[in-house]
Amino acid sequence: MTERKRFSALLLCIGLVLILSVSTAFIAHEADHDCCGEDCPICRTIAINISLMRTLGLAVLGVLCLFFLLSVRPVRRRGERPARSFSGTLVSWKIRLND
C-alpha cells in the first residue's frame, strides 16, 4: 500500500509541476500579444492562468505549513522527565499502606 501512495504522490507532484510550468510558459509567450479589445480571449486566459497559479501556490503553501506544524514536536528540557499518566488506584495495584 505504501508503494501505491508513493506512486500517487509522485504523479500528483509531476502534475502540479507540469501545470505550473505550462501556465508560466503560456503567460510568458503571450505577454505582449496584440489585444483585440475588451473581450480578448487571450487576456482572459492569462487572467485565468494567473488565478490558477495563485490558488495552487496558496494551496501548496498551506499544505507545507500543515506538514511543518504536524512534524514539530515539543522539545523537552534537559533533566525533565516526561509526564506519565497513572491509571488505577492503590487498591487495584494491591499496595498496602501501613501506619
Protein Blocks (a to p, Z undefined) as FASTA:
>chain_A
ZZmmmmmmmmmmmmmmmmmmmmmmmmmmmmmcccebjklfklmmmmmmmmmmmmmmmmmm
mmmmmmmmmmpccdddehiacddddeddfklnopacdZZ
